[in-house]
């Protein structure tokens, strides 16, 4: 499938695999986030609150994650949108994921992201990310460079890593590279998006929304995907939810097997 213009690509998007709620550092309840995603025409949304190590963002302990699943079940009964059990799990310094395997295995979507030691060496960051990508539970590699626009308009320096090696691992293991649609992230930058596309990666256009107003930002991600020449069928958030779940399950089986 050839690349589509941005407006055309937006119309292809079915879901959002990265959204936060008041369970961690979001500003809206799970009920409100799901309702707004449904109002925007999404078929599915993954609730991906933070993992325990990110205490500044009120990361969810084992007990709180289980409690959140119970709320997802209750909210699911009230609307038509499919609410996926997810997590934005921290990639720890050694590349391990910041949650127990028995919980990760029961999630629909696992977005693995680096939030600490962003200024480490390129070799260390490369090894860290490759180990996380090779983890059988990882579905999406979140905001891979960690760059962030400050209030004065300047950008926080992005992490150094061998992007070709990391993206090759993503392509090998079927992990989608996130196209983070937050205006203050726009991560990864265009040149890395183009490299990931050349390597053969899958992608996930995600809002990383922390409020209901930010859920609409998928259009910004679609514009960047179109600029990079990424075909719609390489973007897993254009897929039906059943295909997304099947892909995640096959990734787990392939890596474990």
N, C-alpha and C positions, 0 to 999 in steps of 0.2 A: 504494500500500500504506500503510495507517495505521500509526502508531507502535505498537510492542509493549512490554509490560512488560519490565523488565530481565531477569528469569529467562528469559522467552520469547526475548528478543533474544540472550542468551548461547548458547542452543541453535542459533541461526541462524549463528553465527560459524564460518567454515570455516578461516580462516588468520590469520596474524600477519605484518605487513610491516615490522617493525622489531625486530631482535634483534641483540645483540652477543656476541662470543666473545673468547677469549684472543688472537685475532689483533690486537685493539686493546685496549680497556679492560674487556672482559668478564671474568668470573671462572670461566667454564666453557668447555670445548672445543667446537668445532663439532660433533663427534660427540655429545657429551652434550646440547647444546642441541637438536639435531635429534631425538634419541631422546626427550627429555622432551616436546617439542612433539607428537610422534607419540603418546606415552602419554596426553597430555591430549586426544587425539582430533582434533588439527588435521589438515587435509588438506594444508596447505602452510605453510612458514615462510620468510621472507626473511632471509638473513644480511646485515646492514647495518652492517658495521664502519666506523669513521671514515675520513675522507679525509686526505691528507698534511699539510695545514696545521695540523690539531689535534694537534700533537706531544705535548702533555701526555697525550693519550689514545692515543698510539702509532698515529696515523693511518697507513693503508697507502699505501706508495709504489706506483708503477706495477708494479714487479717483485713486490711482496708481494701486490698484488691479483690478479695473474695466477696466482701460486702458490696463493692461496686458491681460485681457481676450480678448479684441479686437485684440491684436497682435496674440494671440493664434489662433483665428479664421482665421486671414490672413495667418499665417504660415501653418495651417492645410491644406489649399488648395494647398500647394506646394509639399507635400510629401505624402507617403503612411502610415507612422507611425501615430498611434493615439496619439494625444497630450492631456493629461488630465489636466483640471484646478485643481490645488492643492494649498496647502499652508503648510509650516511648522509653525504652530501656537504655540506661547509660552504658556506654562502652567503657569499661574500666581500664586502668593503665596497662594491664597485660592483655587486653583484648577480650576478656571474659565479659559476659553480660550480667548486669546487676539485678538478677532475679533468679529464683530457683527454677531448675529445669522442669520440675513437675508442674509448675504454674505456667511457664512459657509454652509448654506443650499443649496446654488447654486454651490458649489464646487463638483468635482468628488471625490477628495481624500483630507483628512485632516490628516496630520501627526502632532501629538501633542507631544511637547518636552519641557523638563525643561532646561532653560539656565541661571537661576538666583538662588541665595540662595542654591547652591548645597551642602553646608555643614550644612544644617539645621538638626534638630533632626529627628530620624527615624520615630517617630510617625507623625510628621508634614508632612514629605515627603510622607509617605504612604497615609495619608488622601488626600493630594494634588493630587497624581497620581490617586488614586481611583476615585476621583471626575471627573478628566479629562477623564478617561477611560469610565466612565458612561455617559459622555456627548453624546447625540445622533449623533453629527456630527463627532466624532472621528473615524477614520478608522484604524490608525496605531499609536502605542506608540513608539516614536522615541528615539534612543540611551538612554535607560532607566537609566543607571548608571551615565551617564555624564562623564565617565572616558576619559582621553585624554593622549596620549604619548607626553612628552615634547621633545624638540630638543636634550637634553642630554640622551635620552633613558629611563628616569624614567617616571612613570605614575602619573598623577594627581589622587588623591584619589577619589574613586567613591562615589556617594551619598549613604547614609544609608537609607534603607527602608525595610519593611517586604515584601520580594519578593513573598512569597507564597500568601499573601493577594492580592497584586497587580496583579499577574498573574492569580489568581482565578477570579478577576474582569474582566481581559481581556478575559478569557475563557467564562465567563458568558455573556458578552456583545458582543462577536464576534470581539473584537479589536485585530488586529495582533500585535505581539511583533516584532519590527524591529530587523533584524540581520544586523547591520550597517557594511558595507563592507569596510569602510575607514581603511587603515592600522593603522592610528594613533588613531583609536577608538576601533575597534574590540569589539563592544559593542552589547549585554551583553557578559561577559566572559563565558567560557565554562560551569562552574558549574551552572550558572543561566540559560543558554540555556537548559541544561538538566532538570532543575527544571521546567521551563516553558513547556517543552515537556511532562513531567510527569503529569503536571496539566491539560494538554489538550488544550494548546493555539494553535492558528494559528500564522503564522509567515510571515514576508515580508522581503525578501533579497533585500536590497537597496544600491545603491552606495553612496548616500549623496554627489554626485559629485558637485564640484564647478568649474571644468574645463572639457573640452571634454576628456582629457587624463584619467580622473578619472572614466569615465563611464564604463571602462572595468573591474573595481574592483569587479564586481558582483561575479567573480570566487572565490575571497577570502571569500566572504560571504557563497558561496556554500560549500567551504571546511569546514568551521566551522559548518554549518548545518549538513553536513555528519558526522563530528566528534561527534556531539551531538546525532546522530541517529534519525534525524528528517525526516519523510517521505515526499516525494515530494508533495503529495496532501494536506499536512498541510501548505504549503507555497503558499500564495495567488498570488505571482508573477510568479508562474507556471501556473496560471489559465488564460483562455482567458479573454480579457478585458471585455466582456459582463458579465462574471461571477463575476469579481471584482466589477463592478458597481452595479450589482444586490445584491451582498452581502452587500455593503455599504448602499444601499437603505433599505434593510431589517433590518439592524442594526438600522437605524434611526426610522423606523416604530415600531420596537420591543420596543425600549427604550421609545419613545414618547407615544406609545399605552399602 
